[in-house]
């Protein structure tokens, strides 16, 4: 503990102090405002604008034959990749359409679309690829080899341009 050395005020200092305080008035007591925490605001998000399936939810065809066996062994190398992590369904759908149309325009045949292992996108991607704008582009879909993301990614084969 630290000791503080205080000295006694002299008589002259005491009288000077009292005359200075003679005209002083105490401050008014201010009431402390207690604020109530605001109620949390509910964020209302519009429903995502995923295109409605044509008649029924039919996923894109699976990759078959020689290509499927080659991909399951991890021998195929994707020519392009698209990562959909962190996107909303609407944004992921639009990104998929842009990506696959661009890849086909460049003559690419095998692309990798990464969705992540959980969530909605993993289940929705095969459905998107089997309908609407993407149906004429897609030759087949298969789950990626562990080297390329395994259950969290898909190989997509694109049809040749005619």
Phi and psi in radians as a Rosetta constraint file:
Dihedral C 1 N 2 CA 2 C 2 CIRCULARHARMONIC -1.732 0.35
Dihedral N 2 CA 2 C 2 N 3 CIRCULARHARMONIC 2.289 0.35
Dihedral C 2 N 3 CA 3 C 3 CIRCULARHARMONIC -1.581 0.35
Dihedral N 3 CA 3 C 3 N 4 CIRCULARHARMONIC 2.365 0.35
Dihedral C 3 N 4 CA 4 C 4 CIRCULARHARMONIC -1.817 0.35
Dihedral N 4 CA 4 C 4 N 5 CIRCULARHARMONIC 2.296 0.35
Dihedral C 4 N 5 CA 5 C 5 CIRCULARHARMONIC -1.650 0.35
Dihedral N 5 CA 5 C 5 N 6 CIRCULARHARMONIC 2.032 0.35
Dihedral C 5 N 6 CA 6 C 6 CIRCULARHARMONIC -1.988 0.35
Dihedral N 6 CA 6 C 6 N 7 CIRCULARHARMONIC 2.500 0.35
Dihedral C 6 N 7 CA 7 C 7 CIRCULARHARMONIC -1.877 0.35
Dihedral N 7 CA 7 C 7 N 8 CIRCULARHARMONIC 2.745 0.35
Dihedral C 7 N 8 CA 8 C 8 CIRCULARHARMONIC -1.390 0.35
Dihedral N 8 CA 8 C 8 N 9 CIRCULARHARMONIC 2.442 0.35
Dihedral C 8 N 9 CA 9 C 9 CIRCULARHARMONIC -1.313 0.35
Dihedral N 9 CA 9 C 9 N 10 CIRCULARHARMONIC 2.544 0.35
Dihedral C 9 N 10 CA 10 C 10 CIRCULARHARMONIC -1.352 0.35
Dihedral N 10 CA 10 C 10 N 11 CIRCULARHARMONIC 2.921 0.35
Dihedral C 10 N 11 CA 11 C 11 CIRCULARHARMONIC -1.068 0.35
Dihedral N 11 CA 11 C 11 N 12 CIRCULARHARMONIC -0.675 0.35
Dihedral C 11 N 12 CA 12 C 12 CIRCULARHARMONIC -1.119 0.35
Dihedral N 12 CA 12 C 12 N 13 CIRCULARHARMONIC -0.739 0.35
Dihedral C 12 N 13 CA 13 C 13 CIRCULARHARMONIC -1.149 0.35
Dihedral N 13 CA 13 C 13 N 14 CIRCULARHARMONIC -0.673 0.35
Dihedral C 13 N 14 CA 14 C 14 CIRCULARHARMONIC -1.083 0.35
Dihedral N 14 CA 14 C 14 N 15 CIRCULARHARMONIC -0.815 0.35
Dihedral C 14 N 15 CA 15 C 15 CIRCULARHARMONIC -1.162 0.35
Dihedral N 15 CA 15 C 15 N 16 CIRCULARHARMONIC -0.692 0.35
Dihedral C 15 N 16 CA 16 C 16 CIRCULARHARMONIC -1.085 0.35
Dihedral N 16 CA 16 C 16 N 17 CIRCULARHARMONIC -0.729 0.35
Dihedral C 16 N 17 CA 17 C 17 CIRCULARHARMONIC -1.129 0.35
Dihedral N 17 CA 17 C 17 N 18 CIRCULARHARMONIC -0.784 0.35
Dihedral C 17 N 18 CA 18 C 18 CIRCULARHARMONIC -1.146 0.35
Dihedral N 18 CA 18 C 18 N 19 CIRCULARHARMONIC -0.673 0.35
Dihedral C 18 N 19 CA 19 C 19 CIRCULARHARMONIC -1.187 0.35
Dihedral N 19 CA 19 C 19 N 20 CIRCULARHARMONIC -0.583 0.35
Dihedral C 19 N 20 CA 20 C 20 CIRCULARHARMONIC -1.203 0.35
Dihedral N 20 CA 20 C 20 N 21 CIRCULARHARMONIC -0.605 0.35
Dihedral C 20 N 21 CA 21 C 21 CIRCULARHARMONIC -1.544 0.35
Dihedral N 21 CA 21 C 21 N 22 CIRCULARHARMONIC -0.101 0.35
Dihedral C 21 N 22 CA 22 C 22 CIRCULARHARMONIC -1.021 0.35
Dihedral N 22 CA 22 C 22 N 23 CIRCULARHARMONIC -0.713 0.35
Dihedral C 22 N 23 CA 23 C 23 CIRCULARHARMONIC -1.592 0.35
Dihedral N 23 CA 23 C 23 N 24 CIRCULARHARMONIC -0.038 0.35
Dihedral C 23 N 24 CA 24 C 24 CIRCULARHARMONIC -1.298 0.35
Dihedral N 24 CA 24 C 24 N 25 CIRCULARHARMONIC 2.443 0.35
Dihedral C 24 N 25 CA 25 C 25 CIRCULARHARMONIC -2.031 0.35
Dihedral N 25 CA 25 C 25 N 26 CIRCULARHARMONIC 2.483 0.35
Dihedral C 25 N 26 CA 26 C 26 CIRCULARHARMONIC -1.127 0.35
Dihedral N 26 CA 26 C 26 N 27 CIRCULARHARMONIC 2.561 0.35
Dihedral C 26 N 27 CA 27 C 27 CIRCULARHARMONIC -1.205 0.35
Dihedral N 27 CA 27 C 27 N 28 CIRCULARHARMONIC 2.621 0.35
Dihedral C 27 N 28 CA 28 C 28 CIRCULARHARMONIC -1.227 0.35
Dihedral N 28 CA 28 C 28 N 29 CIRCULARHARMONIC 2.488 0.35
Dihedral C 28 N 29 CA 29 C 29 CIRCULARHARMONIC -1.331 0.35
Dihedral N 29 CA 29 C 29 N 30 CIRCULARHARMONIC 2.225 0.35
Dihedral C 29 N 30 CA 30 C 30 CIRCULARHARMONIC -1.615 0.35
Dihedral N 30 CA 30 C 30 N 31 CIRCULARHARMONIC 2.365 0.35
Dihedral C 30 N 31 CA 31 C 31 CIRCULARHARMONIC -1.364 0.35
Dihedral N 31 CA 31 C 31 N 32 CIRCULARHARMONIC 2.368 0.35
Dihedral C 31 N 32 CA 32 C 32 CIRCULARHARMONIC -1.447 0.35
Dihedral N 32 CA 32 C 32 N 33 CIRCULARHARMONIC 2.186 0.35
Dihedral C 32 N 33 CA 33 C 33 CIRCULARHARMONIC -1.383 0.35
Dihedral N 33 CA 33 C 33 N 34 CIRCULARHARMONIC 2.212 0.35
Dihedral C 33 N 34 CA 34 C 34 CIRCULARHARMONIC -1.736 0.35
Dihedral N 34 CA 34 C 34 N 35 CIRCULARHARMONIC 2.083 0.35
Dihedral C 34 N 35 CA 35 C 35 CIRCULARHARMONIC -1.680 0.35
Dihedral N 35 CA 35 C 35 N 36 CIRCULARHARMONIC 2.426 0.35
Dihedral C 35 N 36 CA 36 C 36 CIRCULARHARMONIC -1.505 0.35
Dihedral N 36 CA 36 C 36 N 37 CIRCULARHARMONIC 2.355 0.35
Dihedral C 36 N 37 CA 37 C 37 CIRCULARHARMONIC -1.054 0.35
Dihedral N 37 CA 37 C 37 N 38 CIRCULARHARMONIC 2.342 0.35
Dihedral C 37 N 38 CA 38 C 38 CIRCULARHARMONIC -1.146 0.35
Dihedral N 38 CA 38 C 38 N 39 CIRCULARHARMONIC 2.582 0.35
Dihedral C 38 N 39 CA 39 C 39 CIRCULARHARMONIC -1.202 0.35
Dihedral N 39 CA 39 C 39 N 40 CIRCULARHARMONIC 2.452 0.35
Dihedral C 39 N 40 CA 40 C 40 CIRCULARHARMONIC -1.094 0.35
Dihedral N 40 CA 40 C 40 N 41 CIRCULARHARMONIC 2.427 0.35
Dihedral C 40 N 41 CA 41 C 41 CIRCULARHARMONIC -1.449 0.35
Dihedral N 41 CA 41 C 41 N 42 CIRCULARHARMONIC 2.272 0.35
Dihedral C 41 N 42 CA 42 C 42 CIRCULARHARMONIC -1.451 0.35
Dihedral N 42 CA 42 C 42 N 43 CIRCULARHARMONIC 2.164 0.35
Dihedral C 42 N 43 CA 43 C 43 CIRCULARHARMONIC -1.508 0.35
Dihedral N 43 CA 43 C 43 N 44 CIRCULARHARMONIC 2.098 0.35
Dihedral C 43 N 44 CA 44 C 44 CIRCULARHARMONIC -1.776 0.35
Dihedral N 44 CA 44 C 44 N 45 CIRCULARHARMONIC 2.014 0.35
Dihedral C 44 N 45 CA 45 C 45 CIRCULARHARMONIC -1.773 0.35
Dihedral N 45 CA 45 C 45 N 46 CIRCULARHARMONIC 2.409 0.35
Dihedral C 45 N 46 CA 46 C 46 CIRCULARHARMONIC -1.195 0.35
Dihedral N 46 CA 46 C 46 N 47 CIRCULARHARMONIC 2.603 0.35
Dihedral C 46 N 47 CA 47 C 47 CIRCULARHARMONIC -1.083 0.35
Dihedral N 47 CA 47 C 47 N 48 CIRCULARHARMONIC 2.503 0.35
Dihedral C 47 N 48 CA 48 C 48 CIRCULARHARMONIC -1.148 0.35
Dihedral N 48 CA 48 C 48 N 49 CIRCULARHARMONIC 2.600 0.35
Dihedral C 48 N 49 CA 49 C 49 CIRCULARHARMONIC -1.729 0.35
Dihedral N 49 CA 49 C 49 N 50 CIRCULARHARMONIC 1.112 0.35
Dihedral C 49 N 50 CA 50 C 50 CIRCULARHARMONIC -1.376 0.35
Dihedral N 50 CA 50 C 50 N 51 CIRCULARHARMONIC 2.339 0.35
Dihedral C 50 N 51 CA 51 C 51 CIRCULARHARMONIC -1.078 0.35
Dihedral N 51 CA 51 C 51 N 52 CIRCULARHARMONIC 2.463 0.35
Dihedral C 51 N 52 CA 52 C 52 CIRCULARHARMONIC -1.231 0.35
Dihedral N 52 CA 52 C 52 N 53 CIRCULARHARMONIC 2.480 0.35
Dihedral C 52 N 53 CA 53 C 53 CIRCULARHARMONIC -1.086 0.35
Dihedral N 53 CA 53 C 53 N 54 CIRCULARHARMONIC 2.663 0.35
Dihedral C 53 N 54 CA 54 C 54 CIRCULARHARMONIC -1.021 0.35
Dihedral N 54 CA 54 C 54 N 55 CIRCULARHARMONIC -1.026 0.35
Dihedral C 54 N 55 CA 55 C 55 CIRCULARHARMONIC -2.338 0.35
Dihedral N 55 CA 55 C 55 N 56 CIRCULARHARMONIC -0.744 0.35
Dihedral C 55 N 56 CA 56 C 56 CIRCULARHARMONIC -2.495 0.35
Dihedral N 56 CA 56 C 56 N 57 CIRCULARHARMONIC 2.839 0.35
Dihedral C 56 N 57 CA 57 C 57 CIRCULARHARMONIC -1.461 0.35
Dihedral N 57 CA 57 C 57 N 58 CIRCULARHARMONIC 1.682 0.35
Dihedral C 57 N 58 CA 58 C 58 CIRCULARHARMONIC -1.978 0.35
Dihedral N 58 CA 58 C 58 N 59 CIRCULARHARMONIC 2.051 0.35
Dihedral C 58 N 59 CA 59 C 59 CIRCULARHARMONIC -1.194 0.35
Dihedral N 59 CA 59 C 59 N 60 CIRCULARHARMONIC 2.863 0.35
Dihedral C 59 N 60 CA 60 C 60 CIRCULARHARMONIC -1.082 0.35
Dihedral N 60 CA 60 C 60 N 61 CIRCULARHARMONIC 2.691 0.35
Dihedral C 60 N 61 CA 61 C 61 CIRCULARHARMONIC -1.117 0.35
Dihedral N 61 CA 61 C 61 N 62 CIRCULARHARMONIC 2.632 0.35
Dihedral C 61 N 62 CA 62 C 62 CIRCULARHARMONIC -1.372 0.35
Dihedral N 62 CA 62 C 62 N 63 CIRCULARHARMONIC 2.671 0.35
Dihedral C 62 N 63 CA 63 C 63 CIRCULARHARMONIC -1.272 0.35
Dihedral N 63 CA 63 C 63 N 64 CIRCULARHARMONIC 2.313 0.35
Dihedral C 63 N 64 CA 64 C 64 CIRCULARHARMONIC -2.168 0.35
Dihedral N 64 CA 64 C 64 N 65 CIRCULARHARMONIC 3.049 0.35
Dihedral C 64 N 65 CA 65 C 65 CIRCULARHARMONIC 1.148 0.35
Dihedral N 65 CA 65 C 65 N 66 CIRCULARHARMONIC -2.451 0.35
Dihedral C 65 N 66 CA 66 C 66 CIRCULARHARMONIC -1.063 0.35
Dihedral N 66 CA 66 C 66 N 67 CIRCULARHARMONIC -0.727 0.35
Dihedral C 66 N 67 CA 67 C 67 CIRCULARHARMONIC -1.070 0.35
Dihedral N 67 CA 67 C 67 N 68 CIRCULARHARMONIC -0.730 0.35
Dihedral C 67 N 68 CA 68 C 68 CIRCULARHARMONIC -1.098 0.35
Dihedral N 68 CA 68 C 68 N 69 CIRCULARHARMONIC -0.805 0.35
Dihedral C 68 N 69 CA 69 C 69 CIRCULARHARMONIC -1.090 0.35
Dihedral N 69 CA 69 C 69 N 70 CIRCULARHARMONIC -0.727 0.35
Dihedral C 69 N 70 CA 70 C 70 CIRCULARHARMONIC -1.109 0.35
Dihedral N 70 CA 70 C 70 N 71 CIRCULARHARMONIC -0.758 0.35
Dihedral C 70 N 71 CA 71 C 71 CIRCULARHARMONIC -1.212 0.35
Dihedral N 71 CA 71 C 71 N 72 CIRCULARHARMONIC -0.674 0.35
Dihedral C 71 N 72 CA 72 C 72 CIRCULARHARMONIC -1.099 0.35
Dihedral N 72 CA 72 C 72 N 73 CIRCULARHARMONIC -0.523 0.35
Dihedral C 72 N 73 CA 73 C 73 CIRCULARHARMONIC -1.469 0.35
Dihedral N 73 CA 73 C 73 N 74 CIRCULARHARMONIC -0.039 0.35
Dihedral C 73 N 74 CA 74 C 74 CIRCULARHARMONIC 1.398 0.35
Dihedral N 74 CA 74 C 74 N 75 CIRCULARHARMONIC 0.382 0.35
Dihedral C 74 N 75 CA 75 C 75 CIRCULARHARMONIC -1.541 0.35
Dihedral N 75 CA 75 C 75 N 76 CIRCULARHARMONIC -0.347 0.35
Dihedral C 75 N 76 CA 76 C 76 CIRCULARHARMONIC -1.446 0.35
Dihedral N 76 CA 76 C 76 N 77 CIRCULARHARMONIC 2.524 0.35
Dihedral C 76 N 77 CA 77 C 77 CIRCULARHARMONIC -2.082 0.35
Dihedral N 77 CA 77 C 77 N 78 CIRCULARHARMONIC 2.047 0.35
Dihedral C 77 N 78 CA 78 C 78 CIRCULARHARMONIC -1.090 0.35
Dihedral N 78 CA 78 C 78 N 79 CIRCULARHARMONIC 2.495 0.35
Dihedral C 78 N 79 CA 79 C 79 CIRCULARHARMONIC -1.480 0.35
Dihedral N 79 CA 79 C 79 N 80 CIRCULARHARMONIC -0.352 0.35
Dihedral C 79 N 80 CA 80 C 80 CIRCULARHARMONIC -2.665 0.35
Dihedral N 80 CA 80 C 80 N 81 CIRCULARHARMONIC 2.775 0.35
Dihedral C 80 N 81 CA 81 C 81 CIRCULARHARMONIC -2.314 0.35
Dihedral N 81 CA 81 C 81 N 82 CIRCULARHARMONIC 2.560 0.35
Dihedral C 81 N 82 CA 82 C 82 CIRCULARHARMONIC -2.320 0.35
Dihedral N 82 CA 82 C 82 N 83 CIRCULARHARMONIC 2.194 0.35
Dihedral C 82 N 83 CA 83 C 83 CIRCULARHARMONIC -1.859 0.35
Dihedral N 83 CA 83 C 83 N 84 CIRCULARHARMONIC 2.078 0.35
Dihedral C 83 N 84 CA 84 C 84 CIRCULARHARMONIC -1.729 0.35
Dihedral N 84 CA 84 C 84 N 85 CIRCULARHARMONIC 0.116 0.35
Dihedral C 84 N 85 CA 85 C 85 CIRCULARHARMONIC -0.948 0.35
Dihedral N 85 CA 85 C 85 N 86 CIRCULARHARMONIC 2.383 0.35
Dihedral C 85 N 86 CA 86 C 86 CIRCULARHARMONIC 1.367 0.35
Dihedral N 86 CA 86 C 86 N 87 CIRCULARHARMONIC 0.043 0.35
Dihedral C 86 N 87 CA 87 C 87 CIRCULARHARMONIC -1.638 0.35
Dihedral N 87 CA 87 C 87 N 88 CIRCULARHARMONIC 2.667 0.35
Dihedral C 87 N 88 CA 88 C 88 CIRCULARHARMONIC -1.316 0.35
Dihedral N 88 CA 88 C 88 N 89 CIRCULARHARMONIC 2.933 0.35
Dihedral C 88 N 89 CA 89 C 89 CIRCULARHARMONIC -1.051 0.35
Dihedral N 89 CA 89 C 89 N 90 CIRCULARHARMONIC -0.754 0.35
Dihedral C 89 N 90 CA 90 C 90 CIRCULARHARMONIC -1.091 0.35
Dihedral N 90 CA 90 C 90 N 91 CIRCULARHARMONIC -0.840 0.35
Dihedral C 90 N 91 CA 91 C 91 CIRCULARHARMONIC -1.139 0.35
Dihedral N 91 CA 91 C 91 N 92 CIRCULARHARMONIC -0.685 0.35
Dihedral C 91 N 92 CA 92 C 92 CIRCULARHARMONIC -1.147 0.35
Dihedral N 92 CA 92 C 92 N 93 CIRCULARHARMONIC -0.688 0.35
Dihedral C 92 N 93 CA 93 C 93 CIRCULARHARMONIC -1.114 0.35
Dihedral N 93 CA 93 C 93 N 94 CIRCULARHARMONIC -0.835 0.35
Dihedral C 93 N 94 CA 94 C 94 CIRCULARHARMONIC -1.096 0.35
Dihedral N 94 CA 94 C 94 N 95 CIRCULARHARMONIC -0.717 0.35
Dihedral C 94 N 95 CA 95 C 95 CIRCULARHARMONIC -1.119 0.35
Dihedral N 95 CA 95 C 95 N 96 CIRCULARHARMONIC -0.678 0.35
Dihedral C 95 N 96 CA 96 C 96 CIRCULARHARMONIC -1.116 0.35
Dihedral N 96 CA 96 C 96 N 97 CIRCULARHARMONIC -0.773 0.35
Dihedral C 96 N 97 CA 97 C 97 CIRCULARHARMONIC -1.084 0.35
Dihedral N 97 CA 97 C 97 N 98 CIRCULARHARMONIC -0.845 0.35
Dihedral C 97 N 98 CA 98 C 98 CIRCULARHARMONIC -1.044 0.35
Dihedral N 98 CA 98 C 98 N 99 CIRCULARHARMONIC -0.819 0.35
Dihedral C 98 N 99 CA 99 C 99 CIRCULARHARMONIC -1.095 0.35
Dihedral N 99 CA 99 C 99 N 100 CIRCULARHARMONIC -0.858 0.35
Dihedral C 99 N 100 CA 100 C 100 CIRCULARHARMONIC -1.208 0.35
Dihedral N 100 CA 100 C 100 N 101 CIRCULARHARMONIC -0.633 0.35
Dihedral C 100 N 101 CA 101 C 101 CIRCULARHARMONIC -1.154 0.35
Dihedral N 101 CA 101 C 101 N 102 CIRCULARHARMONIC -0.712 0.35
Dihedral C 101 N 102 CA 102 C 102 CIRCULARHARMONIC -1.150 0.35
Dihedral N 102 CA 102 C 102 N 103 CIRCULARHARMONIC -0.727 0.35
Dihedral C 102 N 103 CA 103 C 103 CIRCULARHARMONIC -1.122 0.35
Dihedral N 103 CA 103 C 103 N 104 CIRCULARHARMONIC -0.709 0.35
Dihedral C 103 N 104 CA 104 C 104 CIRCULARHARMONIC -1.188 0.35
Dihedral N 104 CA 104 C 104 N 105 CIRCULARHARMONIC -0.679 0.35
Dihedral C 104 N 105 CA 105 C 105 CIRCULARHARMONIC -1.086 0.35
Dihedral N 105 CA 105 C 105 N 106 CIRCULARHARMONIC -0.539 0.35
Dihedral C 105 N 106 CA 106 C 106 CIRCULARHARMONIC -1.482 0.35
Dihedral N 106 CA 106 C 106 N 107 CIRCULARHARMONIC -0.015 0.35
Dihedral C 106 N 107 CA 107 C 107 CIRCULARHARMONIC 1.440 0.35
Dihedral N 107 CA 107 C 107 N 108 CIRCULARHARMONIC 0.283 0.35
Dihedral C 107 N 108 CA 108 C 108 CIRCULARHARMONIC -1.342 0.35
Dihedral N 108 CA 108 C 108 N 109 CIRCULARHARMONIC 2.556 0.35
Dihedral C 108 N 109 CA 109 C 109 CIRCULARHARMONIC -1.957 0.35
Dihedral N 109 CA 109 C 109 N 110 CIRCULARHARMONIC -0.546 0.35
Dihedral C 109 N 110 CA 110 C 110 CIRCULARHARMONIC -2.223 0.35
Dihedral N 110 CA 110 C 110 N 111 CIRCULARHARMONIC 2.125 0.35
Dihedral C 110 N 111 CA 111 C 111 CIRCULARHARMONIC -2.218 0.35
Dihedral N 111 CA 111 C 111 N 112 CIRCULARHARMONIC 2.792 0.35
Dihedral C 111 N 112 CA 112 C 112 CIRCULARHARMONIC -2.012 0.35
Dihedral N 112 CA 112 C 112 N 113 CIRCULARHARMONIC 2.233 0.35
Dihedral C 112 N 113 CA 113 C 113 CIRCULARHARMONIC -2.037 0.35
Dihedral N 113 CA 113 C 113 N 114 CIRCULARHARMONIC 2.048 0.35
Dihedral C 113 N 114 CA 114 C 114 CIRCULARHARMONIC -1.684 0.35
Dihedral N 114 CA 114 C 114 N 115 CIRCULARHARMONIC 2.135 0.35
Dihedral C 114 N 115 CA 115 C 115 CIRCULARHARMONIC -1.921 0.35
Dihedral N 115 CA 115 C 115 N 116 CIRCULARHARMONIC -0.382 0.35
Dihedral C 115 N 116 CA 116 C 116 CIRCULARHARMONIC 1.629 0.35
Dihedral N 116 CA 116 C 116 N 117 CIRCULARHARMONIC 2.729 0.35
Dihedral C 116 N 117 CA 117 C 117 CIRCULARHARMONIC -1.337 0.35
Dihedral N 117 CA 117 C 117 N 118 CIRCULARHARMONIC -0.454 0.35
Dihedral C 117 N 118 CA 118 C 118 CIRCULARHARMONIC -1.953 0.35
Dihedral N 118 CA 118 C 118 N 119 CIRCULARHARMONIC -3.124 0.35
Dihedral C 118 N 119 CA 119 C 119 CIRCULARHARMONIC 1.500 0.35
Dihedral N 119 CA 119 C 119 N 120 CIRCULARHARMONIC -3.108 0.35
Dihedral C 119 N 120 CA 120 C 120 CIRCULARHARMONIC -1.307 0.35
Dihedral N 120 CA 120 C 120 N 121 CIRCULARHARMONIC -0.673 0.35
Dihedral C 120 N 121 CA 121 C 121 CIRCULARHARMONIC -1.024 0.35
Dihedral N 121 CA 121 C 121 N 122 CIRCULARHARMONIC -0.632 0.35
Dihedral C 121 N 122 CA 122 C 122 CIRCULARHARMONIC -1.078 0.35
Dihedral N 122 CA 122 C 122 N 123 CIRCULARHARMONIC -0.676 0.35
Dihedral C 122 N 123 CA 123 C 123 CIRCULARHARMONIC -1.423 0.35
Dihedral N 123 CA 123 C 123 N 124 CIRCULARHARMONIC -0.491 0.35
Dihedral C 123 N 124 CA 124 C 124 CIRCULARHARMONIC -1.402 0.35
Dihedral N 124 CA 124 C 124 N 125 CIRCULARHARMONIC -0.593 0.35
Dihedral C 124 N 125 CA 125 C 125 CIRCULARHARMONIC -0.954 0.35
Dihedral N 125 CA 125 C 125 N 126 CIRCULARHARMONIC -0.868 0.35
Dihedral C 125 N 126 CA 126 C 126 CIRCULARHARMONIC -1.056 0.35
Dihedral N 126 CA 126 C 126 N 127 CIRCULARHARMONIC -0.552 0.35
Dihedral C 126 N 127 CA 127 C 127 CIRCULARHARMONIC -1.233 0.35
Dihedral N 127 CA 127 C 127 N 128 CIRCULARHARMONIC -0.743 0.35
Dihedral C 127 N 128 CA 128 C 128 CIRCULARHARMONIC -1.055 0.35
Dihedral N 128 CA 128 C 128 N 129 CIRCULARHARMONIC -0.701 0.35
Dihedral C 128 N 129 CA 129 C 129 CIRCULARHARMONIC -1.215 0.35
Dihedral N 129 CA 129 C 129 N 130 CIRCULARHARMONIC -0.318 0.35
Dihedral C 129 N 130 CA 130 C 130 CIRCULARHARMONIC -1.714 0.35
Dihedral N 130 CA 130 C 130 N 131 CIRCULARHARMONIC 0.203 0.35
Dihedral C 130 N 131 CA 131 C 131 CIRCULARHARMONIC -2.579 0.35
Dihedral N 131 CA 131 C 131 N 132 CIRCULARHARMONIC 2.937 0.35
Dihedral C 131 N 132 CA 132 C 132 CIRCULARHARMONIC 1.038 0.35
Dihedral N 132 CA 132 C 132 N 133 CIRCULARHARMONIC -2.375 0.35
Dihedral C 132 N 133 CA 133 C 133 CIRCULARHARMONIC -1.147 0.35
Dihedral N 133 CA 133 C 133 N 134 CIRCULARHARMONIC -0.445 0.35
Dihedral C 133 N 134 CA 134 C 134 CIRCULARHARMONIC -1.560 0.35
Dihedral N 134 CA 134 C 134 N 135 CIRCULARHARMONIC -0.374 0.35
Dihedral C 134 N 135 CA 135 C 135 CIRCULARHARMONIC -0.965 0.35
Dihedral N 135 CA 135 C 135 N 136 CIRCULARHARMONIC -0.788 0.35
Dihedral C 135 N 136 CA 136 C 136 CIRCULARHARMONIC -1.251 0.35
Dihedral N 136 CA 136 C 136 N 137 CIRCULARHARMONIC -0.267 0.35
Dihedral C 136 N 137 CA 137 C 137 CIRCULARHARMONIC -1.522 0.35
Dihedral N 137 CA 137 C 137 N 138 CIRCULARHARMONIC -0.564 0.35
Dihedral C 137 N 138 CA 138 C 138 CIRCULARHARMONIC -1.594 0.35
Dihedral N 138 CA 138 C 138 N 139 CIRCULARHARMONIC 2.229 0.35
Dihedral C 138 N 139 CA 139 C 139 CIRCULARHARMONIC -1.556 0.35
Dihedral N 139 CA 139 C 139 N 140 CIRCULARHARMONIC -0.590 0.35
Dihedral C 139 N 140 CA 140 C 140 CIRCULARHARMONIC -3.101 0.35
Dihedral N 140 CA 140 C 140 N 141 CIRCULARHARMONIC 2.910 0.35
Dihedral C 140 N 141 CA 141 C 141 CIRCULARHARMONIC -2.370 0.35
Dihedral N 141 CA 141 C 141 N 142 CIRCULARHARMONIC 2.460 0.35
Dihedral C 141 N 142 CA 142 C 142 CIRCULARHARMONIC -2.592 0.35
Dihedral N 142 CA 142 C 142 N 143 CIRCULARHARMONIC 2.619 0.35
Dihedral C 142 N 143 CA 143 C 143 CIRCULARHARMONIC -1.132 0.35
Dihedral N 143 CA 143 C 143 N 144 CIRCULARHARMONIC 2.454 0.35
Dihedral C 143 N 144 CA 144 C 144 CIRCULARHARMONIC -1.284 0.35
Dihedral N 144 CA 144 C 144 N 145 CIRCULARHARMONIC 2.746 0.35
Dihedral C 144 N 145 CA 145 C 145 CIRCULARHARMONIC -1.182 0.35
Dihedral N 145 CA 145 C 145 N 146 CIRCULARHARMONIC 2.694 0.35
Dihedral C 145 N 146 CA 146 C 146 CIRCULARHARMONIC -0.959 0.35
Dihedral N 146 CA 146 C 146 N 147 CIRCULARHARMONIC -0.553 0.35
Dihedral C 146 N 147 CA 147 C 147 CIRCULARHARMONIC -1.127 0.35
Dihedral N 147 CA 147 C 147 N 148 CIRCULARHARMONIC -0.462 0.35
Dihedral C 147 N 148 CA 148 C 148 CIRCULARHARMONIC -1.905 0.35
Dihedral N 148 CA 148 C 148 N 149 CIRCULARHARMONIC 0.210 0.35
Dihedral C 148 N 149 CA 149 C 149 CIRCULARHARMONIC 2.128 0.35
Dihedral N 149 CA 149 C 149 N 150 CIRCULARHARMONIC -0.135 0.35
Dihedral C 149 N 150 CA 150 C 150 CIRCULARHARMONIC 0.956 0.35
Dihedral N 150 CA 150 C 150 N 151 CIRCULARHARMONIC -2.240 0.35
Dihedral C 150 N 151 CA 151 C 151 CIRCULARHARMONIC -1.178 0.35
Dihedral N 151 CA 151 C 151 N 152 CIRCULARHARMONIC -0.232 0.35
Dihedral C 151 N 152 CA 152 C 152 CIRCULARHARMONIC -1.669 0.35
Dihedral N 152 CA 152 C 152 N 153 CIRCULARHARMONIC 0.223 0.35
Dihedral C 152 N 153 CA 153 C 153 CIRCULARHARMONIC -2.620 0.35
Dihedral N 153 CA 153 C 153 N 154 CIRCULARHARMONIC 2.781 0.35
Dihedral C 153 N 154 CA 154 C 154 CIRCULARHARMONIC -2.270 0.35
Dihedral N 154 CA 154 C 154 N 155 CIRCULARHARMONIC 2.452 0.35
Dihedral C 154 N 155 CA 155 C 155 CIRCULARHARMONIC -1.480 0.35
Dihedral N 155 CA 155 C 155 N 156 CIRCULARHARMONIC 2.402 0.35
Dihedral C 155 N 156 CA 156 C 156 CIRCULARHARMONIC -2.196 0.35
Dihedral N 156 CA 156 C 156 N 157 CIRCULARHARMONIC 2.114 0.35
Dihedral C 156 N 157 CA 157 C 157 CIRCULARHARMONIC -1.623 0.35
Dihedral N 157 CA 157 C 157 N 158 CIRCULARHARMONIC 2.383 0.35
Dihedral C 157 N 158 CA 158 C 158 CIRCULARHARMONIC -1.809 0.35
Dihedral N 158 CA 158 C 158 N 159 CIRCULARHARMONIC 2.516 0.35
Dihedral C 158 N 159 CA 159 C 159 CIRCULARHARMONIC -1.267 0.35
Dihedral N 159 CA 159 C 159 N 160 CIRCULARHARMONIC 2.680 0.35
Dihedral C 159 N 160 CA 160 C 160 CIRCULARHARMONIC -1.224 0.35
Dihedral N 160 CA 160 C 160 N 161 CIRCULARHARMONIC 2.598 0.35
Dihedral C 160 N 161 CA 161 C 161 CIRCULARHARMONIC -1.284 0.35
Dihedral N 161 CA 161 C 161 N 162 CIRCULARHARMONIC 2.473 0.35
